[in-house]
Amino acid sequence: MAQDLDELFDVVDESDRVTGQLPRREVHRLKLRHRAVHMLVVNRAGRMFLHKRSLRKDLFPGVWDSSAAGHVGAGEDYDGTALRELAEEIGCRPAMPPKRLFKIEAREETGQEFVWVYRVEAEGPFTLAPDEIERGGWFTVAEIDRWVAERPAELAPAFRYLWPRARPWFTVAAC
């Protein structure tokens, strides 16, 4: 789905309570708190699917990011958005609902987004939305650890921030 800069977002306060609604472009321009989700898709082999953001993205084009991620639209909830973004971005309709792992408070690294991070179990293959994603790939935890340590500029800031917090949920034994 192409980006809609006039899409309405709920603006939220420091406690993640809705205080109003504004278009995407204004929320980002004014750096207001809003909501997002990040889904980390892992397969039976314990490899995680990550995607390279399209060069058409308004924020962080061309860097690698979570399996799927997106903004919570005005009036939406986190869990429904997680399912919608999985379907829209990578064509994934998991057999089991995404599992909530943890919530990140709105901060600079997330672009002032409160973010729920989810674990999703799926094997693919996926159908990638070209307006959102240039390409994707499967990576081991060790490969991601090295990537974060050695080439962090290739990864989206929110992913770099959430990875150390998410990592304990992604060992082969946890799959």
C-alpha positions in Angstrom: 0.0 0.0 0.0 1.5 3.4 -1.0 2.1 5.9 1.8 -0.7 8.3 2.4 0.8 11.4 3.9 -2.8 12.6 4.8 -3.6 9.4 6.7 -4.9 10.3 10.1 -3.0 9.2 13.2 -4.1 9.4 16.8 -1.9 11.8 18.7 -1.2 10.6 22.2 0.2 11.9 25.5 3.1 10.7 27.5 0.8 7.9 28.9 -0.3 6.7 25.4 -3.8 8.2 25.8 -5.4 9.8 22.7 -5.5 13.6 22.7 -6.4 14.2 19.1 -5.9 13.3 15.5 -3.7 14.8 12.8 -2.4 13.8 9.3 0.7 11.7 9.1 2.8 14.5 7.6 1.9 16.9 10.5 2.5 14.3 13.2 6.0 13.6 11.8 6.8 17.3 11.0 5.8 18.3 14.6 7.4 15.2 16.1 4.3 14.4 18.1 3.8 11.2 20.0 1.8 8.5 18.1 1.6 4.7 17.8 3.2 1.9 15.8 3.8 -1.8 15.7 6.8 -3.9 14.8 6.5 -7.6 14.0 9.4 -10.0 14.1 8.7 -13.0 12.0 10.7 -16.2 12.9 10.6 -19.5 11.1 11.0 -23.1 12.6 14.7 -22.9 12.0 15.0 -19.9 14.2 15.8 -17.5 11.4 14.2 -14.0 11.4 12.8 -12.3 8.3 13.9 -8.7 7.9 13.1 -6.3 5.1 14.9 -3.5 3.3 12.7 -0.4 3.2 11.8 0.9 -0.2 13.6 4.0 -1.5 10.2 5.6 -1.8 9.7 5.7 2.0 9.5 9.1 3.6 11.5 8.0 6.6 14.7 5.9 6.5 14.5 4.8 2.9 16.8 1.9 1.9 17.7 0.6 5.4 16.8 -2.7 6.9 14.0 -3.0 9.4 11.7 -5.4 11.3 9.9 -8.1 9.4 6.9 -5.8 9.1 6.1 -2.5 10.8 3.6 0.3 10.6 1.7 3.1 12.1 -1.5 2.6 14.1 -4.1 4.6 12.2 -6.7 6.8 14.0 -9.2 4.7 15.8 -7.2 1.5 15.3 -5.7 -0.7 18.1 -2.2 -2.2 18.2 -3.2 -5.9 17.7 -5.5 -5.2 14.7 -2.7 -3.0 13.2 -0.2 -5.8 13.6 -2.4 -8.2 11.6 -3.1 -5.6 8.9 0.5 -4.6 8.5 1.7 -8.2 8.2 -0.9 -8.8 5.4 -0.2 -5.5 3.6 3.6 -5.4 3.8 4.6 -9.1 3.4 1.3 -10.9 2.6 1.6 -12.9 5.9 -1.5 -14.3 7.5 -0.1 -16.3 10.4 -1.9 -19.4 11.7 -1.5 -18.1 15.3 -2.0 -14.5 16.3 1.1 -12.4 16.8 2.4 -12.6 20.4 3.0 -9.3 22.2 6.5 -9.2 23.6 6.9 -5.7 25.0 6.0 -2.1 24.6 8.5 0.7 24.0 7.8 4.2 25.3 7.7 7.0 22.7 11.3 8.3 22.2 13.6 9.8 19.7 14.8 6.4 18.4 11.3 5.4 17.5 10.3 8.8 16.0 8.1 9.6 19.0 6.2 6.4 18.6 4.9 4.1 21.3 5.7 0.7 19.8 4.3 -2.7 20.6 6.8 -5.4 19.4 5.4 -8.8 18.4 6.7 -12.2 17.7 5.2 -14.0 14.7 5.8 -17.6 13.6 5.6 -18.1 9.9 7.6 -19.8 7.1 6.9 -17.8 4.0 7.2 -17.4 1.2 6.0 -13.8 1.4 4.6 -11.4 -1.1 6.4 -8.1 -0.6 4.6 -4.7 -1.1 6.9 -2.9 -3.6 5.9 0.6 -2.3 7.0 -0.5 1.2 9.8 -3.0 0.7 12.7 -3.4 -1.7 13.6 -6.9 -0.7 13.7 -9.3 2.3 15.8 -12.1 3.7 16.1 -14.6 6.5 18.9 -14.1 9.1 20.2 -15.9 12.2 20.3 -14.2 15.5 24.1 -14.3 15.3 24.0 -12.6 11.9 21.7 -9.9 13.2 23.9 -9.4 16.3 27.0 -8.9 14.1 25.0 -6.5 11.8 23.9 -4.3 14.7 27.4 -4.2 16.1 29.4 -3.8 12.8 27.1 -2.0 10.4 24.4 -0.2 12.4 23.8 2.5 9.8 22.3 -0.1 7.5 19.4 -0.7 10.1 16.5 1.6 10.9 16.9 3.4 14.3 13.8 1.8 15.8 15.1 -1.7 14.9 18.5 -0.9 16.4 16.8 0.2 19.6 14.4 -2.7 19.9 16.7 -5.6 18.9 18.6 -5.9 22.2 15.3 -6.0 24.0 13.7 -8.5 21.6 16.7 -10.8 21.2 16.0 -13.0 24.3 12.8 -14.2 22.6 14.6 -15.3 19.5 16.9 -18.2 20.4 16.5 -21.5 18.5 15.3 -23.1 21.8 12.5 -20.6 22.0 11.1 -21.5 18.6 
